[in-house]
């Protein structure tokens, strides 16, 4: 469902949802009688337009004595979720959206506007929320709204943006033969569903296919089209931020006791040849060989460490808060990486190694010791590869080539992990599918400036291999000073700026121009200004940002008799419920070296089945949204000549030379 109308009576809200073709309707009923209890009832019946009209007429006739049935004038494009503070419940609706990307005929949208609607009796959806401005409720509402849903929140009705393209195209599809059995199909990745808590308040089963569940990711999405010898190549960049241990720069550092790190971001670049749009080929589901993707990861150093936020220094001293001789939190973190990406796991640590006053080097030594400890329990071919390189020192030195060294690491990583190239997973067919196994995990102290530069060079290397695999270029090597790389550089720069604003409060301080030593005279003043902005944000606004994140994600839930959110001296207990001092050592020593560990539960690889008539229902969903033969469709909408995720904020990068895309 992608379009909704809200009706209200004195005791109920009725949310009516329909699909793009407006052929099927469903009803969600929200009770308004009890302000402390949320009652949401999903009607499982699918209605036609005539049946829905009759149902609404019956509801109106039954409520004539108490005011009848009123239609809200606002347009609704999705449910963000439900939330309660100290008084009644609220619904959060998406009221404006904007297309920012298209993948395989699936539109991806950016949220441009949302609305908070009270469920309490006596208040209507059309009126503004009336709360005593000095009350705790008003303060909670203001704190909650500090999370600006109109910035960097994305969703799709028909494409699962919480999972990578490889996961989406290699899982067994839901067909008429298995949709009623116990096979759940591919589930949303809860790690990246930022409205998980808000949805769970109203819907008990978030894995259901009811159509009401609309997962939102928080991060960055950008898309650009490149014309290469008349061929339309679309490059899409998707960054997904983890909702676990999320927060602002100095307030969320390192790892918590569950193995989740601060500033955990999965970055995926998808390169596709748009000769045909669909993910499917004529004979096989998900058999179109024109889609490629590569995934990399950034995240804080997985140790228990922090920096004193009361210290007004731009670079507060680093403290290791908990000494865990068995590195339990780091073990959980890498176990999660293995489950998500498989092996090998390559760690690129870019922090400083030699300092007059030890700061970053304290973590470097401990991190290396942690990986050495964990590696002794892993099979030889599964060991974590650790690369420590002082990028700041190399940049200031005249005898080290920063770009060349990182490009060398990128090539070695590409050889080790490979990348995803769609196709058919069958020994009998020449067209084979290749998959990415393993991941490059990059970090510096903040996982911002140095990390973004290293990730760009890894992405540039992957871009060359992706274009080569698609038959666009004759060699996987691409030059820096080319139009394609210039566009790609700008995309990664916007990606880095967005992540830096979300975590650090400012744009990137050091960009690729800095590390390539281009325009140094003009970039230095800019770098200074961004450093000041970051310091100001960390000192004065991050505490409010952290409160808003904790409230939005459900880390803090208001309950009677407990302190208010702003009365907490620390939010440590919200993210760490089982202190590591009490953790018992894992029985790693009982595992034989030749035996696979639980640490390496690599997701089972599924064979993509051949197309069959029973699976034809897969074609009938999103095509109605993308291509509806019964309605007028503009070419600008269908072919997205200038599709760009950040079009609203800056000029268009490039327009396609050719406006013809063959279907």
N, C-alpha and C positions, 0 to 999 in steps of 0.2 A: 504494500500500500504506500502511496506517495502523496495523496491529497486527502485532507481531512476537513470536516465541518464539526463545530462544537454547538450542541443544543443544550439548553438548561431548563430545568423545572425548579420548583422550590426545594425539592429534596434530592434531585439527581442531576448529574451531568451525563450527556450521551455524546460520545465521540464517534462519528461515522467516518470510516475510512474506505477508500476505493483505490483501484489500480489506475494506471495511466489511461487505459481504454475505457474506464468507467463501466465495465461490464459486471463486476462483482463488488459487493459491499459487505462490510462487517461493522459490528457495533461493540463499543466498549462502554461499560456503565460504571460511573464513579459515584458512590454515595456521599451525601453532604450532611447527614444528620448528626454524626458524631465527630467532633473536631479532633479528638484524640486518637481515633482509629481510622485507618485507611482501608476502604473496601473497594476493590476494583474487580469487576466481573467481566470476563471475556465471553462474548456470545460466539459459539462455535459455528453458528449457521452462516452460510454464504447466501446473501440476498441478491436478487436482481434489482434493477432500478425501480420497477413497479412494486416489487415486494417491500423495498425500503420505504417508498412513499406511503404505502398502506400502514407500515409499522409506525412511522412517525405520526401519521394521522391518528392512530389508536392512542399513542402516548399523549398527544395533544388533547384529545377528547377526554381522556381519563384525568387530566389535570386542569380542566377548565375552571373548576371552582377555586383553585389556588394560583391562578395566573397563567395557566396554559404552558405552551412550549415555545421558548425563545431561541432564535438562531443568532449566534455571535457573528459579528461582521468580519472578524479577523481571519486572514488566511493562515492555514496551518499546514506545514509540510513534514512534521514529524514530532514525536514525543521524546524529549530529553530525559524525563523521569519525574519523580515525585520527591518532595523533601519536607521535613517538619523541623521546627526549631523549638520554641517554648509554647506556642499556641496551637494553631491549626496547620493543616497540610496545604501544600502548594503544588500545582502542576507547572512544568516548564515546557513550553512549546517552541518549535522552530517556526518563525513567522516570515523570514526572508532567507533565501538561499541563492547561491551563484555557482554555475558550472565552472570548474577549474581544470578538469582533465577528463579524458575518455580512454578506457582500456577495453578492447575487445567488444565494443558496443555497449559498455557499461559506463554511465556517467558518474563522476565523482564531484561532490558538491562541497562548497565552503559555506559555513553558517555566517550569515550577515546580520541577523537579528533574532533575538529570542524574547519570550514574554513569560513573566511569572504570574500565574493565575491562582488566586486563593480558592480553596474548595469549601471554606466555611459557609454555613447557611447565612443568608442575609446579604452576602456580597456577590456581585455578578462579575462575569468575565470582562464586561465592557468598562467597569469602573476601576479606578486606580486603587492600589492597596492603601488602606487607611490604617495607620499604626501610630501610636504615640511615639513621637520622634525621640523621646528620652527613655523609652523602654528597652529591655533586653532584646525583645523580638525585633525591634527596628535595627538594633546594632547587629544582630545575627543576619538579617536580610541584607544590610549594607555590606557586611563581610562576605557573605555568599556571592554577592554581585560584583565583588572585586575580581572574581574569575570572569574575564570578559569572553563570553562564548562567541562573540563576533570576531575573534582574532585566533586564527590557526586551529580551529576545530573543523573536522571534515567527516563526511559520511557518504555512503552510497546505498541505494536501495537494493541493488542487484549484485554488486561485487563486494566480496569480503575484504575490506582494506586492512583488517586487523591481522591477516595472514599474508605471507609473501606470495608472489606469483607462482613460485615453484610448488608451494603447498596447495594453492588453489587449483592448479592444473594437473596435479598428480594424485589427488585423493580420489577414491571411488565415487563417481557421481551419484546423486540421488535420482533414481528412476522409478517408474511405476511398479517395478518388481521388488524394490527394497524399501520404499518410503514408509511402509507400514510395519516393518520389522524392527528389531532392536538395534540395527545399524544406525548410529547417530550421524554418519557422514562427517564432514569437516566442521568442527565447532569453531566459534569465534575464539581468538586468543585473548583470554581475560586480562592478560598483562597490559594490553594496549586499549582496553575498553574503558575510557575515562568516565563514562556515565554508568558504570556497573552498579555502584551503590544506589544511585538514583533510580535505576530501573528495577533493582531487586526489591525496593520498597513496595512496588506495585505489582510486579510480575514474579510469580514463584519460580517459574522455569524459564531462565534466560536463554536456554538452548532450544526453545521451541521455535517452530517455523510459523508462528501465528501471523507474522507481518507487523505486529505492533513493536517488536523489539528492533530498535535502530541504534546500533553501536556507534559511538563517536570516537575518533582518534584525535589526539592532540599532538601537534608537531609541525610538519611542513610538507606541502605537495606543490610541485612545479612541473610544468610540461612545456616543451618547445618542439617545434617541427623544423626539420632540416631537409632541404632538397639536395640530393646527391645524384647528379647526372639524370635528373628527371624522376628519381625515385623518392617518395615521401617517407622519411624516417622520423619517427616520433620518439623523443627521449623524455622519460618520466622519472622524476625524483620524488621518493616518498620517505619521510622520516617519521617514525613512530616512537613516541616517548612512553616509557613505562609508567604506570600509575602506582607502582610499588616503590616505597621510599622516595617519593617525589617531593620536591621542594626547592627552596632558593639556595643560592651558592654556599654561603658560609653556614647555613642552618642545616644543610643535608650534605654530609661528606662521607666518603667511604662506603661501608656496607652495614646492613643491620644483621640481626642474628638469624634471619631466614635466608640469607645469601643474596638479597636484593641490593643493588648498588644505587648510589645517587647518580642523577643525570644519565640514566640508562636509555640509550637511543639506538634503534635499529634503522639503518639507512639502506634503502633498496633503490637501485637504478634499473629501469626497464627500458630496453631499446627494442623497438618493433618496426618492421617493414609494413607499411599500411597499404600494401597491394590488395589485401583483403582485410576486413575488419574483424570477423568473428574469431574466437579462440578455436573453433572447430573446423575440421576439414570436411570435404564432401563425404568421406567414408568413416571417419573416426571422430569421436568426441575428444575435444582438447587435442586435436591432431594437427592444428595449423603450425607449420614449422617456422613461423616468422616472428616469434616472440622470444626474447632473451632477458635474463635478469641476473643481477649480482647483489648480494647482501653483505654488509659489513656492520660492525658493532662498535659503539663507544660507551664507556662507563667509568665511573670513579674507581680508584684503586681499592680492591676488595679487602680492606683491612679496617679495623675499628679505630678511626682517627677523626680528629676535629680541629677547629681553629677557634680561638677565643673571640666571640663576636663583640665583646665589650671593648676590645682593643681597637683604638681608632687608627691603627697603622694600616696602610693599604695592603700589607703582606703580614698578617698576624702569624705568630709562631705555630708550628704544627705539633700536635700532641697525639701520641698513640695511647688511646684511653684504656684499652683492654689488651692484655698480653695473653694470647691463646696459643699454647705450645703445639696444639694439634691443628690450628688454622681451620676450625670448624666452619666459620662463616665463609671463608674463601673456598672451601671444599664444596659447600652448598651452591655457591655462585657458579663454579665451573661445572658442577653437575647439571645445573640448569642450562648452561651454554651448550653442553654436549647433547642434552635432550632436544634443544631447539635447532641446533645446526649440525650436529655430528662432529666428526673429527676430520682433520687436525684442527686444534685450536691454537692459533698463533697470536701471541701477546706482544704488541709493540708499545713499549713503555718509553715515553719521550721526556720524562722529567729530568731535572738537573742531577748530575752525579757527584760533582765536586763543587763545594761552596765554602766560603770563608765562615759564614754563619750557617750551620746546618739547618735546613728546612726540608726541602724536597728530598734530599739525599737520605734522610731518615726513613722515609717511606720506601725509597728505592731498595735499600738494603733489606728491609723487612719483606717486601714484596718478592724479591728474588729468593729469599729463604723459604717463603711460603710455597712458591712453585717448586722449588727443589724438594721440599718435604712431600708435597702431593705427588710429584713425579715418581718417587721411589715405589709407590704402590700401583703404578699404572703399567700396562704392557708397553713394550718398547715402541710399538707402532702407534700407540695412543697418547704418548707423553705430550704435555703442553710445551710448545716451542716458545721460549722466552727471548725477546730481543730488547735489550736496554740500550738506548742511544740518547745522548745529551744533545737535543736538537738546538737549544739556545746557544750552547757553547760552539757547536758546529757552525751556526749561522754567523756568530761574531768572528769566527776564525776565517782567515783568507785561504787556507790550504785545504778546506773541506767543501765538497760540493753537496749541499743539502738536497737539492732537487735530484741529482744523480743517484745519491745513496737511497733515497726513498723510492725512486723508480725501480732500483734494483730489488729492493724488498718486495715491491708490488709485483714484479715479474715472478719472483720465487713463490709468492703467495698464490698467484694465479695458477701456476703449475701445480701447486699442492691441493688447492680447493676446487679448481674448475669453476664453471658457472652454469646456470640453467639455460638450456636451449630446448624449446618445446618441440614435440614430434611424437612419434609412435614408439612405445616401449615394447618392441617385438623383435625376436631374432630372425623372423621370416621376411621382414621388410627392411629395405635398405635405409629408409629414413629413420634414424635412431634418435632417441631423446637423451640428452646429457643433463646431469644434475650437479648442483653444487654440494660438496661434502666438506663441512668445516667452515671456519670463519676467521677473519682477522679482527682481533679485539685491540683497539687503539685507545691510549689514554695519555694525557699529561696531568697536571694537577687539577685543572678545572674541566678538562675534556672539551675545550673550546677552541682557542686559537691554533696551537700547534697540532692538536688533533684534527681540526678541520682541514688544515693544509695537507696532512698526511693522508686523510681520507680522500681528498680531491685527487691526489696523485695515484692512489689505489683505484679510484673510480675512473681516472683517465686511462689507466692501463686496461681495466675491464672494458671500457668503451671501445678501445681498439680491437680487442678480441671479439666483442659482440658484433661490431660492424663487419669484421672479417668473417665471422661465422654466418652472417646473413648474406655474404657474397657482395657486400657494398664496396669494400676496398680490397686491394690485392695483398695487403700485409697487415698484421695486427698492430703495427707501429703507426702512431699518428703524431704529427708535429704540434708543438705548442702554438706556434703562430699560424693557426688555421681557423677558418670560420667556425667549424664544428667545435673545436676546443675552446674558442672564445665564448661561444654560447654556453658550453658546459661549465667553464670557469665561473661565469656569471651566475649560473644556477647554483653551484656549490657555495658561492659567496653569499647568495641570498639564504641558502640553507644554513650556513654557519651563523649569519646574522640573526636569523630567527631563533635558533637554538640558544645563542648567546643572550638574546633579550629575555627569553623565557627563564633561563637559569641564572644568568649573571646580571641582568638588568641593563645591559648596554650592547651595542653592536660589537663585532669582532674588533679587537685591538690590533692584532697583526693579521694581515690578509696574505693572499698569494703574491700580491705585488710586493709586499714587504720581504717575503722570503726569496723572491726572484730578483730583489733589489731593483725594482722598477719604480720610477717616480718617487724616490726616497725623500726629496725635499718637500713635496706636497703631502706625502702620506704621514710624515712624522708629526706635524701638528694635529692631524686627524687622530692619530694613535693616542696622543696625549689627552685630547678631549674625551675620547672613549674611555680611557683609564679613569678620568675624573668622574664621568657619568657612572661607571661601574662601582667606584668607591662610594659615591653618594647613594646609589640604589641599595648597596649592601648595608650601609650604615643606617639608613632612615626608612626604607620602604619594604625591606625583605620580611620583616616580622609580620606585617599585615598580609603580605603575599602568602606567607607560610600558613597563617591562620585560615585564609580563604581556601587554600589547597586542602588542608586537613578537613575543613567543613564540607567541601565539594566531594571529596573522595570517600567520605564516611569514616575517616580515621578518628574523628571526634564526633560523637553523637550526643545530643543534649538529653540528659536524664534528670529526673527530680532528685534533689539532694546532693548533686555533684557540683564542683566549681564550674564557673563559666569558662569559655574558651580563653578569653583574654586574662583570666586570673591564674592560668597555669604558668609556672615559672619555666617549665621546659616541656617539650612534646616528646621526650625520649621514650616514655612508656607507650606512646601511641604507635611506635614503629618497632619497638623491641620488647616483647612480652616474656622472653625467656633468656635472662642474662647469661652470657657465655661463661661466667665464673662457675656456673652450676652444670655446664655441659659436660657430658661424659665422652671419653675418647671413643671414636668409631673403631670397630674391630677390623681395621684394614690389614693387620698382620696375619689374619686367618685366611686371607684370600691368596690363592695360588697365582703366581705371576702370569701364567698362561690362560687364566680364566678371565672372561669379560666381567667387569664390575657393574654394579647398578649405576655407577657414574656414567656408563656409556649405553644407556638405553636409547639408541638412535631410532628415530621414528621409522616404523615399518614402511618399506617401499611398496607401493601398490602399482599393479599393472593396469594401464589404461585400457578398458574394454573397447572392442570394436563397436561401431555404431549399429544400433538395432532399433526396430520400430518402437519397442517399449520405452526407449529413452527419448522419444521425440518430444516429450513434454518439456525437456530442457530448453528447446529452441523457442518455446512459446512465451517465455517470461519477459526477459529484458528487451527482446526485439521490439515489443510494443512501445517501450519507452524510447528506444533509439530510432527505430524506423517504423512509422505507422502509415501504411499505405492508404488509409482512409481519411487522412488529414493532410492539410497543407504543411509542408516542412521546408524551412528556409535552408539554403545551402550552407550559410554561415553556421547554423546550429548543427547540421548533420556532419559536415566535414571539419569543423573547428579549425579554420585556416590559421587563426592567431590565438589558439588556446594557450593560455599562460596563467599559472596559478597565482602570480603576483601582479597581474595586469592592472589591478586596481591601484597599486602603489607605485608603479614605475612604468616607463615606456616599454613598448613591445620590443622583444629582442630582434626578431626576424620574421618575415612573412614568407610563406611558401612561394617558390617560383612557379610551381604548377598547382592549379586548383582542381585537377582531375584525379580522383582516386578510384581505381577500378574495384568493383565489388566482385 
